[in-house]
Amino acid sequence: MSNNSSFEQTSFAGQVVVVTGAASGIGKSAAQLIASRGATVICIDTNSVGVEQVVAEIKSTGAIAESLLLDISNQSEVKNLVSELAKKHNKIDALVNCAGYPGPTGELVENINWPDYQKVLEVNLYGAIWLTQAVLPVMKKQKYGRIVQVSSIAGKEGNPKMAPYNTAKAGLIGFVKGVAKEVAVDGITVNALAPAVIATPINVNTAKETLDYMIAKIPAGRLGEPSEVAEIIAFMASKACSFTTGFTFDISGGRATY
Ligand SMILES: NC(=O)c1ccc[n+]([C@@H]2O[C@H](COP(=O)([O-])OP(=O)(O)OC[C@H]3O[C@@H](n4cnc5c(N)ncnc54)[C@H](O)[C@@H]3O)[C@@H](O)[C@H]2O)c1
């Protein structure tokens, strides 16, 4: 098989891939799929029990994974941990940032307390920025890298009554567009993903009114599955995603056809 075969392009053999939010939902599915394609997957989360369980499941299949506890909204810890990872593994081929949470939903913007607003920005936007700042020097040195930032349809279209999340996810899309251009000549691609509603635990506490609004807007008439999201993430994190950067990929069952 030649080096340019599609198998080789989508394989992660010999690669080191960092997946945040790996204890649950989309991050868990992405970690499992990427590990099954040969990567050493570093599974990061704040949920120690959940992330240990995912790593154990991955290892039970013969694939390679390790767990790390990290709150991505802690800037100095992000920096230290990524630097330790790069030292230990000598490289980081891809960052898949799935950690996130919706914050207040079903609330008008003027009723949202600033600490609640800020926390959503710190996790969903600042955390993504700090992870990117930490991995880019490593990727630039190796002249290769893939960065996948999981944004949301909320960042593309805005959903009513979830202003902090809309703000953070739209900010992330803008961040990705510009950074991608900075590193386009370094062999690094940086892309965002905008899922509509996916069947994961994240939606458990979302206000019914907000959830109903979002689901009604999906032409496919159903929720997405984490395994479907994992497939597109695996492409974005692979060598195959070599000439698309700064883009926001869609996985919305037809809600966003642009
Ligand atoms: N499920 C959806 O409907 C949907 C839609 C659009 C976008 N998204 C985005 O997809 C990503 C994954 O969501 P999901 O649906 O899998 O949710 P999930 O709740 O199943 O998983 C999110 C994971 O992130 C972890 N996490 C949260 N804050 C963290 C932090 N500060 N540091 C480290 N880990 C943290 C959680 O512990 C959890 O394991 C999120 O960024 C979310 O905003 C989800």
The ligand as a Tripos MOL2 file, in Angstrom:
@<TRIPOS>MOLECULE
LIG
   44    48     1     0     0
SMALL
NO_CHARGES

@<TRIPOS>ATOM
      1 N1        -24.3420   17.4140   22.5760 N.am      1 LIG1
      2 C1        -24.7420   18.4800   21.8870 C.2       1 LIG1
      3 O1        -25.9350   18.6580   21.6120 O.2       1 LIG1
      4 C2        -23.7360   19.4880   21.4180 C.ar      1 LIG1
      5 C3        -24.0950   20.3500   20.3800 C.ar      1 LIG1
      6 C4        -23.1860   21.2980   19.9370 C.ar      1 LIG1
      7 C5        -21.9360   21.3730   20.5240 C.ar      1 LIG1
      8 N2        -21.6110   20.5280   21.5390 N.ar      1 LIG1
      9 C6        -20.2810   20.6610   22.1180 C.3       1 LIG1
     10 O2        -19.6210   19.4180   22.0360 O.3       1 LIG1
     11 C7        -18.6690   19.3110   23.0910 C.3       1 LIG1
     12 C8        -18.8640   17.9790   23.7880 C.3       1 LIG1
     13 O3        -20.1500   17.9640   24.3800 O.3       1 LIG1
     14 P1        -20.9240   16.6300   24.7420 P.3       1 LIG1
     15 O4        -22.2460   16.7270   24.1550 O.co2     1 LIG1
     16 O5        -20.0780   15.4580   24.4770 O.co2     1 LIG1
     17 O6        -21.0920   16.8640   26.3180 O.3       1 LIG1
     18 P2        -20.8200   15.9120   27.5620 P.3       1 LIG1
     19 O7        -21.3470   16.6420   28.7390 O.co2     1 LIG1
     20 O8        -21.2970   14.5480   27.2930 O.co2     1 LIG1
     21 O9        -19.2190   15.8920   27.6200 O.3       1 LIG1
     22 C9        -18.4780   17.0420   27.9130 C.3       1 LIG1
     23 C10       -17.2680   16.6170   28.7370 C.3       1 LIG1
     24 O10       -16.4750   17.7750   28.9670 O.3       1 LIG1
     25 C11       -16.0060   17.7190   30.2970 C.3       1 LIG1
     26 N3        -15.6860   19.0650   30.7450 N.ar      1 LIG1
     27 C12       -16.5570   20.0850   30.9770 C.ar      1 LIG1
     28 N4        -15.8960   21.1560   31.4070 N.ar      1 LIG1
     29 C13       -14.5800   20.8160   31.4420 C.ar      1 LIG1
     30 C14       -13.4080   21.5110   31.7960 C.ar      1 LIG1
     31 N5        -13.4410   22.7710   32.2540 N.pl3     1 LIG1
     32 N6        -12.2100   20.8750   31.6780 N.ar      1 LIG1
     33 C15       -12.1650   19.5930   31.2530 C.ar      1 LIG1
     34 N7        -13.2500   18.8780   30.9200 N.ar      1 LIG1
     35 C16       -14.4450   19.4800   31.0190 C.ar      1 LIG1
     36 C17       -17.1520   17.1050   31.0760 C.3       1 LIG1
     37 O11       -16.7250   16.5730   32.3170 O.3       1 LIG1
     38 C18       -17.6420   16.0460   30.1150 C.3       1 LIG1
     39 O12       -17.0060   14.8200   30.3130 O.3       1 LIG1
     40 C19       -18.8910   20.5280   23.9860 C.3       1 LIG1
     41 O13       -17.9450   21.5200   23.6680 O.3       1 LIG1
     42 C20       -20.2750   20.9970   23.5980 C.3       1 LIG1
     43 O14       -20.4440   22.3680   23.8340 O.3       1 LIG1
     44 C21       -22.4740   19.5840   21.9970 C.ar      1 LIG1
@<TRIPOS>BOND
     1     1     2 1
     2     2     3 2
     3     2     4 1
     4     4     5 ar
     5     4    44 ar
     6     5     6 ar
     7     6     7 ar
     8     7     8 ar
     9     8     9 1
    10     8    44 ar
    11     9    10 1
    12     9    42 1
    13    10    11 1
    14    11    12 1
    15    11    40 1
    16    12    13 1
    17    13    14 1
    18    14    15 2
    19    14    16 1
    20    14    17 1
    21    17    18 1
    22    18    19 2
    23    18    20 1
    24    18    21 1
    25    21    22 1
    26    22    23 1
    27    23    24 1
    28    23    38 1
    29    24    25 1
    30    25    26 1
    31    25    36 1
    32    26    27 ar
    33    26    35 ar
    34    27    28 ar
    35    28    29 ar
    36    29    30 ar
    37    29    35 ar
    38    30    31 1
    39    30    32 ar
    40    32    33 ar
    41    33    34 ar
    42    34    35 ar
    43    36    37 1
    44    36    38 1
    45    38    39 1
    46    40    41 1
    47    40    42 1
    48    42    43 1
@<TRIPOS>SUBSTRUCTURE
     1 LIG1         1 GROUP 0 **** ****
